[in-house]
Amino acid sequence: MDCKEAEKKIPSFLDDELDGRGLAEFVEHIDDCPECMEELSIQFLVAEGLEQLEQGNNFNLQKALTWKLEDADDKIRINRALRRILLVLEAAVVVVIAAALVIVSM
């Protein structure tokens, strides 16, 4: 993912609309690109800061952004684990079908 694409995805990330591979690519780019991380921080501070001010809440925006990125990392790890489990199950189904075909053909 390049910077232009990452910057276009910032609003989707902030609205929790990214998932799967798109989320993983976005977070990986943000982790490696200080300029995009700065842009994410600015957009997050503006959006979240305004919302918190309107609600009259006290807030720590840097901590909130860190939590949001950690949550994204958790989602990525869960998604990868589920894909691995699915691959194992698919392989098991193939083995069972192959075994059934061998038994039926006897």
C-alpha positions in Angstrom: 0.0 0.0 0.0 1.3 3.4 -0.8 0.8 6.7 1.1 -1.9 8.0 -1.2 -4.0 4.8 -0.8 -3.3 4.8 3.0 -4.4 8.4 3.4 -7.7 7.6 1.5 -8.4 4.8 3.9 -7.9 6.8 7.1 -11.6 7.8 7.3 -12.6 4.2 6.8 -10.2 3.1 9.5 -11.5 5.7 11.9 -15.1 4.5 11.2 -14.1 0.8 11.7 -15.0 0.0 8.1 -11.7 -1.8 7.3 -11.4 -5.5 7.8 -9.3 -8.5 6.7 -6.5 -7.8 4.3 -7.4 -4.1 3.9 -7.0 -3.5 7.6 -3.8 -5.5 7.8 -2.3 -3.6 4.9 -3.4 -0.3 6.3 -2.0 -0.9 9.8 1.3 -2.3 8.4 1.7 0.8 6.3 0.9 3.1 9.2 3.4 1.3 11.4 6.1 1.8 8.8 5.3 5.3 7.6 5.8 8.2 10.0 4.1 10.7 7.6 0.9 8.6 7.3 1.0 7.9 11.0 1.1 11.7 11.5 -1.8 12.2 9.1 -3.8 9.5 10.9 -3.1 11.2 14.2 -4.2 14.5 12.9 -7.5 13.2 11.5 -8.1 11.1 14.6 -7.5 14.1 16.9 -9.9 16.3 14.9 -12.7 13.7 14.6 -12.4 12.3 18.1 -11.5 15.6 19.8 -14.6 17.3 18.4 -16.8 14.4 19.4 -15.4 14.3 23.0 -15.7 18.1 23.3 -19.3 18.0 22.2 -20.0 15.4 24.8 -18.2 17.3 27.5 -15.9 14.4 28.3 -12.3 14.4 29.5 -10.1 12.5 27.1 -6.6 11.4 26.2 -6.6 11.3 22.4 -3.1 9.8 22.0 -4.1 7.0 24.3 -7.4 6.6 22.4 -5.6 6.3 19.1 -3.1 3.8 20.5 -6.0 1.7 21.7 -7.7 1.9 18.3 -4.5 0.7 16.6 -4.1 -2.1 19.2 -7.7 -3.1 18.6 -6.9 -3.3 14.8 -3.9 -5.5 15.6 -6.1 -7.8 17.6 -8.6 -8.0 14.8 -5.8 -8.9 12.3 -4.5 -11.6 14.6 -7.9 -13.1 15.0 -8.6 -13.0 11.3 -5.3 -14.8 10.5 -6.0 -17.4 13.2 -9.5 -18.1 11.8 -8.1 -18.4 8.2 -5.5 -20.9 9.4 -8.3 -22.9 11.2 -10.4 -22.8 8.0 -7.5 -24.1 6.0 -7.0 -27.0 8.4 -10.7 -27.8 8.3 -10.7 -27.7 4.5 -7.7 -30.1 4.3 -9.5 -32.4 6.7 -12.6 -32.4 4.5 -10.5 -33.3 1.5 -8.9 -36.2 3.4 -12.3 -37.5 4.5 -13.7 -37.3 1.0 -10.6 -39.0 -0.5 -10.9 -41.7 2.1 -14.6 -42.2 1.4 -13.9 -42.4 -2.3 -11.3 -45.1 -1.7 -13.7 -47.1 0.5 -16.6 -46.8 -2.0 -14.4 -47.8 -4.9 -13.3 -51.1 -3.2 
